[in-house]
């Protein structure tokens, strides 16, 4: 699979290319934008979007949904519903605010608890809108250096760690691209200060953040004297309460077209509207962010060890028109090396409706991940409609598990008006492990079929 991916990149380098001015839609223009002067240099921009999922899931063994055992489940949910606005009255500063909801189903994603106003299954109703981004930015040296502060998405690590949810090629991100998701971040964001800009062909961003407090687990023996809880298990790292700052950064060398970095949201597929080849590296460092217990011969707690979070990635992205017929290829590959401390592991399931089991899988942990995706955008069948078949492959090797795993996704995008209106169908596999970290030999793989409808303005 890796060899095929590298061959595809080589082919990408030797095609004859052409540029297109439209960004996936000829009629959308600059979108919902209010010009505050005749030149359009002063403006307020609005974006609104929703992504709805219909899923058929082959559930993990022992799955309980709504207090009933289910081997297969079907459901519909709101993956995202968001509103974003940003404004520039002068090129010297920018303000951005972004809010919305994620992951609401008929059984979860809403207000916790229950009352007569919304029934006994309250957790499925009336979700609370929350801030995703809220930051301000100042220009120090145009194009070369901008600084900003607030709740922001200028993440380190990888291109996909700053992915735009509006332009995915696969139906969604694989989640491990946000390795701190809802632990020390707020849906992929942290509060801090950042710098960004361009140095020649290198585009960069660097941030210093104060991560959200993630747990009440003691991070030192001294805390035990005040009654704080110790990490469960022996030598297994878990998230720990701490007051340390975190650093993260990402830089990419842009061989071909220069991408916009006005906003942090990186495009997943341009559908041939740009000719892009980027090679990037990134990191995230958070000291004393996890902890593990050390037990004595009598299973008594004798010490607590602190561990730093050290994350590293390297990735490559290629998107270009092919030939003269409007078709295009998109290729992306990324390698992650994660160190959260010994045997750290998190199971995650997107829009999981199960109380136990469901579509969860080992997703984030100490170890390494390789992820690759490839897609081919066919020429438009009429004025705007076009298809894009795609595939993705994931290899995971986590320290806490007895064996590595491979899984794949296959799908098709139907673009009705570029990314502004599209329908996506994706078939996905996932590995199944037992509680002791061994692969489930009787049922090693499960799958899921997902249909998504997306509209953004």
C-alpha positions in Angstrom: 0.0 0.0 0.0 2.8 2.4 0.9 4.7 1.6 -2.3 1.5 2.2 -4.4 1.1 5.6 -2.6 4.7 6.6 -3.4 4.3 5.6 -7.1 1.1 7.7 -7.3 3.0 10.7 -6.0 5.7 10.2 -8.6 3.0 10.0 -11.4 1.6 13.3 -10.0 4.9 15.0 -10.6 5.0 14.1 -14.3 1.6 15.0 -15.6 0.9 18.0 -17.7 -1.2 20.4 -15.5 -3.5 23.3 -16.0 -4.8 25.8 -13.5 -8.4 26.7 -12.8 -9.7 29.9 -11.3 -12.9 28.6 -9.6 -12.7 26.9 -6.2 -15.0 24.0 -6.9 -18.0 26.1 -7.8 -18.5 28.7 -10.6 -21.6 30.3 -9.1 -20.8 30.6 -5.5 -18.4 33.5 -5.8 -17.1 35.0 -2.5 -20.1 33.6 -0.6 -22.0 35.4 2.2 -19.8 38.5 2.4 -20.7 42.1 3.3 -18.4 44.7 1.7 -17.9 47.7 3.8 -16.2 49.8 1.1 -16.2 49.8 -2.7 -12.9 48.0 -3.0 -14.0 45.1 -0.7 -10.9 45.5 1.5 -13.2 46.1 4.5 -15.6 43.3 4.9 -17.5 40.9 7.2 -17.7 37.2 6.0 -20.2 34.6 7.2 -20.2 30.9 6.8 -22.9 28.4 7.9 -22.9 24.7 7.3 -24.4 21.4 8.4 -23.3 17.8 7.9 -25.9 15.0 8.4 -25.0 11.3 8.7 -27.1 8.2 8.1 -25.2 5.1 9.4 -25.5 1.4 9.3 -23.0 -0.1 11.8 -21.9 -3.6 12.4 -21.4 -3.2 16.1 -18.6 -4.5 18.3 -19.3 -7.6 20.3 -21.4 -7.0 23.4 -22.9 -3.7 22.2 -25.8 -2.2 24.2 -27.8 0.5 22.6 -30.6 2.2 24.6 -30.4 -0.6 27.1 -30.9 -3.2 24.4 -28.3 -5.6 22.8 -27.8 -4.8 19.1 -25.4 -6.5 16.7 -26.3 -4.1 14.0 -27.7 -0.6 14.4 -29.0 2.2 12.1 -29.3 5.8 13.0 -29.2 9.3 11.8 -27.3 12.2 13.4 -26.0 15.7 13.1 -22.2 15.4 12.7 -21.8 19.2 12.7 -23.9 22.3 12.5 -21.8 25.5 12.7 -21.7 29.2 12.2 -18.5 31.2 11.6 -17.8 34.8 11.0 -14.7 36.9 10.6 -14.0 40.5 9.7 -11.2 42.8 8.5 -11.8 46.5 8.7 -8.1 47.1 8.1 -5.4 44.6 7.0 -3.7 45.3 10.3 -6.1 43.1 12.4 -8.7 40.4 12.1 -11.4 39.0 14.5 -12.9 35.6 14.2 -15.7 33.8 16.0 -16.9 30.3 15.4 -19.6 28.3 17.3 -22.0 25.4 16.8 -22.7 21.8 17.8 -21.3 18.4 17.0 -22.4 14.8 17.2 -26.1 14.9 18.1 -28.1 11.6 17.7 -31.5 10.4 19.0 -29.9 9.2 22.2 -26.9 11.4 22.9 -25.2 14.7 22.2 -27.7 16.9 23.9 -28.2 18.4 27.4 -27.1 16.1 30.2 -29.8 14.8 32.5 -33.5 14.8 31.9 -36.6 16.7 32.8 -40.3 17.0 31.9 -39.4 19.7 29.3 -37.5 17.3 27.1 -38.3 13.8 28.2 -36.4 11.0 29.9 -33.8 10.7 27.1 -32.6 14.3 27.7 -29.0 13.6 26.6 -30.3 13.3 23.0 -32.0 16.7 23.0 -31.3 20.4 23.1 -27.5 20.4 22.6 -25.7 23.4 23.9 -23.9 25.6 21.2 -20.4 26.3 22.3 -17.4 28.3 21.0 -15.1 26.5 18.7 -12.9 29.6 17.9 -12.7 33.1 19.4 -9.5 34.9 18.6 -8.0 38.2 17.4 -5.0 38.6 15.1 -2.6 41.5 14.4 -0.3 42.0 11.4 3.3 42.7 12.3 5.0 42.1 8.9 2.5 41.6 6.0 2.7 38.0 4.7 5.7 37.1 6.9 4.5 37.5 10.5 1.1 37.7 12.2 0.4 37.1 15.9 -2.9 36.3 17.5 -4.5 35.2 20.8 -7.6 33.4 22.0 -9.3 30.1 21.6 -7.7 29.0 18.3 -7.2 26.2 15.7 -3.6 27.1 14.8 -2.5 23.6 15.8 0.8 22.0 15.4 1.5 18.4 14.4 0.1 18.0 10.9 -1.9 19.5 8.0 -4.8 17.3 9.0 -4.6 18.6 12.6 -5.9 21.9 11.1 -8.2 20.3 8.6 -11.2 22.3 7.3 -14.4 20.3 7.9 -15.8 21.9 4.8 -13.4 20.3 2.3 -12.7 16.7 3.5 -12.1 14.2 0.7 -13.0 11.2 2.8 -16.2 11.5 4.8 -14.4 12.8 7.8 -11.1 13.1 9.6 -9.7 9.9 11.2 -9.8 11.6 14.6 -6.2 10.6 15.6 -5.2 13.8 13.7 -6.6 15.6 16.8 -4.8 13.4 19.4 -5.9 15.6 22.3 -9.5 15.8 21.3 -11.8 16.7 24.3 -9.0 15.9 26.8 -6.8 19.0 26.9 -8.5 20.9 24.1 -12.0 22.1 23.3 -13.0 20.2 20.2 -9.5 20.6 18.7 -8.8 24.1 20.1 -6.7 25.4 23.0 -6.4 28.9 24.5 -3.1 30.6 23.9 -1.1 32.8 21.6 0.2 32.0 18.1 2.4 33.3 15.4 2.0 32.5 11.7 3.3 33.6 8.3 5.4 32.8 5.3 9.2 32.7 4.9 9.8 32.3 1.2 8.2 29.0 0.2 7.8 27.9 3.8 4.4 28.5 5.5 4.5 28.1 9.3 2.5 28.5 12.5 3.7 28.2 16.1 1.6 28.4 19.3 2.1 28.5 23.1 -1.1 27.4 24.8 -2.5 26.7 28.3 -4.2 23.3 27.8 -7.5 22.7 29.5 -7.4 20.9 32.7 -8.2 17.3 31.9 -8.5 15.3 35.1 -8.2 15.3 38.8 -5.5 12.5 38.8 -2.6 13.4 41.0 0.6 14.3 39.0 3.0 14.0 42.0 3.3 12.2 45.3 2.9 15.5 47.1 -0.7 15.7 45.9 -1.5 12.3 47.5 -0.9 14.0 50.9 -3.9 16.2 50.2 -6.2 13.4 49.2 -6.0 13.6 45.4 -6.7 10.4 43.5 -3.9 8.2 42.1 -3.8 6.9 38.6 -5.5 3.5 38.2 -3.5 0.5 37.1 0.2 -0.1 37.4 2.5 1.7 34.9 -0.3 2.7 32.5 -0.3 6.4 31.7 -3.5 8.4 32.0 -4.2 12.1 31.7 -3.2 14.1 34.7 -4.1 17.5 36.2 -1.3 20.0 35.7 -0.5 23.7 35.3 2.1 23.5 32.5 2.0 25.2 29.2 2.2 23.4 25.8 4.0 24.2 22.6 3.0 23.2 19.1 4.0 24.0 15.6 3.8 23.1 12.0 5.7 24.1 8.9 5.3 23.1 5.2 7.5 23.7 2.2 5.2 24.7 -0.7 6.8 23.5 -4.0 4.0 24.7 -6.3 1.1 27.1 -5.7 1.0 29.1 -2.5 -2.0 28.3 -0.2 -3.9 30.9 1.7 -3.1 31.1 5.5 -5.6 33.8 6.3 -7.5 31.2 8.3 -6.2 28.0 9.9 -8.5 25.6 8.1 -6.5 23.6 5.6 -8.2 22.3 2.4 -8.6 18.5 2.1 -9.2 18.5 -1.7 -9.1 21.4 -4.2 -10.8 19.4 -7.0 -8.2 20.6 -9.3 -8.6 24.4 -8.7 -5.0 24.6 -7.5 -1.7 22.9 -8.1 -0.3 22.1 -4.7 2.6 20.0 -3.5 3.6 20.5 0.2 5.9 18.7 2.5 5.3 19.4 6.2 6.5 18.5 9.7 5.0 19.3 13.0 5.1 18.7 16.8 3.2 19.1 20.1 4.9 19.1 23.5 3.1 19.2 26.9 5.3 18.5 30.0 3.9 16.5 32.9 0.6 16.0 31.1 0.1 12.3 32.0 0.9 10.1 35.0 1.2 6.5 35.9 1.3 4.7 39.3 4.1 2.5 40.6 2.9 -0.4 42.8 4.9 -2.3 45.3 5.0 -6.1 46.0 1.9 -5.9 48.0 0.1 -3.8 45.4 0.5 -0.7 47.5 1.2 2.6 45.8 4.8 3.6 46.2 5.2 6.3 43.6 3.6 8.3 40.8 5.6 9.0 37.7 4.9 12.0 35.5 5.2 11.8 31.7 5.5 14.4 29.0 3.3 14.4 25.9 5.6 14.3 22.9 3.9 14.1 19.5 5.6 14.4 16.1 4.4 14.1 12.5 5.6 14.4 8.9 3.2 14.6 5.9 2.9 15.2 2.2 0.0 16.6 0.2 -0.5 16.8 -3.5 -3.5 18.2 -5.3 -3.5 19.0 -9.0 -5.5 19.0 -12.3 -4.7 16.2 -14.6 -4.8 16.6 -18.4 -7.2 18.9 -20.1 -10.6 17.4 -19.2 -11.1 19.0 -15.8 -10.1 15.8 -13.8 -7.8 16.0 -10.8 -6.0 13.9 -8.3 -5.6 14.4 -4.5 -3.0 12.5 -2.5 -2.2 12.8 1.2 0.1 10.8 3.5 1.1 11.3 7.1 3.2 9.6 9.7 2.5 10.1 13.4 4.8 9.2 16.3 2.9 9.6 19.6 4.4 9.4 23.1 1.8 10.0 25.9 3.6 7.8 28.4 3.6 4.0 28.9 0.7 2.0 27.4 -1.5 5.1 27.0 -4.6 4.3 24.9 -7.9 5.9 24.0 -10.9 4.3 22.2 -13.1 6.6 20.1 -16.2 6.1 18.0 -17.6 9.0 15.9 -21.4 9.5 16.5 -21.4 6.4 18.6 -24.9 5.7 20.0 -24.0 2.7 22.1 -23.7 2.6 25.9 -21.0 -0.1 25.5 -19.3 -1.2 22.3 -20.8 0.3 19.2 -18.3 1.6 16.6 -15.5 2.4 19.0 -11.9 1.4 18.2 -8.4 2.0 19.5 -7.7 5.4 18.0 -5.1 7.4 20.0 -2.2 6.1 22.0 1.5 5.8 22.5 2.9 4.3 19.3 2.8 5.1 15.6 0.3 5.6 12.9 0.5 5.8 9.1 -2.4 7.2 7.2 -2.8 7.7 3.5 -5.7 8.7 1.2 -6.1 9.1 -2.5 -8.9 10.4 -4.7 -9.6 11.1 -8.4 -12.1 13.9 -9.3 -13.8 13.0 -12.6 -14.7 15.8 -15.1 -18.0 17.5 -14.6 -21.0 15.6 -16.0 -22.9 18.8 -16.6 -22.5 22.5 -15.5 -21.5 21.6 -11.9 -22.1 18.0 -11.0 -19.1 15.7 -10.7 -17.9 12.5 -8.9 -14.8 11.7 -6.9 -14.0 8.2 -5.9 -11.5 7.9 -3.0 -9.8 5.5 -0.7 -7.9 5.6 2.6 -5.6 3.2 4.5 -4.6 3.4 8.2 -1.9 1.4 9.9 -1.7 1.6 13.7 0.8 0.2 16.1 0.1 1.0 19.7 2.3 0.0 22.7 -0.8 -1.0 24.8 -2.0 -3.6 22.2 -0.5 -7.0 21.4 -0.6 -6.5 17.6 -0.8 -3.8 15.0 -3.8 -3.2 12.8 -4.7 -2.2 9.2 -8.0 -0.8 8.1 -9.4 1.0 5.0 -12.1 3.3 3.8 -13.6 3.4 0.3 -16.1 6.0 -0.9 -17.5 8.3 -3.4 -18.3 12.1 -3.3 -21.0 13.5 -5.5 -20.4 17.2 -5.8 -23.6 19.1 -6.7 -22.0 22.5 -6.4 -18.4 21.9 -5.4 -17.9 21.5 -1.6 -20.9 23.8 -1.1 -23.3 21.0 -1.8 -22.2 17.4 -1.8 -23.3 13.9 -0.9 -20.7 11.3 0.3 -21.0 7.5 0.7 -18.3 5.7 2.5 -17.6 2.1 3.6 -15.2 1.7 6.5 -13.6 -1.2 8.4 -12.2 -1.1 11.9 -10.2 -3.6 14.1 -11.7 -5.3 17.1 -9.7 -6.0 20.2 -10.4 -7.8 23.5 -10.1 -6.0 26.8 -6.6 -7.5 27.4 -5.3 -5.8 24.2 -5.3 -9.0 22.1 -7.0 -9.1 18.7 -10.4 -10.7 18.7 -9.7 -13.7 16.6 -13.3 -14.8 16.3 -14.4 -11.4 15.0 -11.3 -9.3 14.1 -12.9 -6.7 11.9 -16.2 -4.8 11.9 -17.5 -2.3 9.3 -19.8 0.6 8.8 -21.6 2.3 5.9 -22.2 6.0 6.2 -24.1 8.4 3.9 -23.5 12.1 4.5 -25.3 15.2 3.2 -23.4 18.5 3.4 -24.3 22.1 2.5 -22.4 25.2 3.4 -22.9 28.8 2.4 
